[in-house]
Amino acid sequence: MACQLKMDISQSAEYLEETLKHTRSASQKQRLQMLWWLKTGQVRSHSGLARILAGDALPPVKMKIERFWLFVKSQIKGQIFKSLDELRDRLNQIFHQITSERVMSLTSYDFILEALFYAASSRW
């Protein structure tokens, strides 16, 4: 479960948005954007913030599915199938070989995002 962010931001969302429009520094824009997301409630957790800051703004469930399918596709990359049945057989073989540990490693990585968030926030 993602850690809930609790932070008092004294500036209004309008002020943050207006300041963001006139800021030229990329790092300052990122800080203001982060504060605006928090102030407006668009981000509520460390992992949610880390995902957006990393440019990975897909919903968490979709990201997990995408990582899983990338793995499956890597298992058949470069192979040519003569029929749809041959492709189905190969996919079934891959699915039966995937261990639960592999599925977990492909679909859960919130702890990595949390670590990235803390590392990035220490630079500010």
Helices and strands as residue ranges (DSSP letters): H 13-22, H 26-40, H 46-53, H 60-76, H 84-97, H 100-107, H 110-122
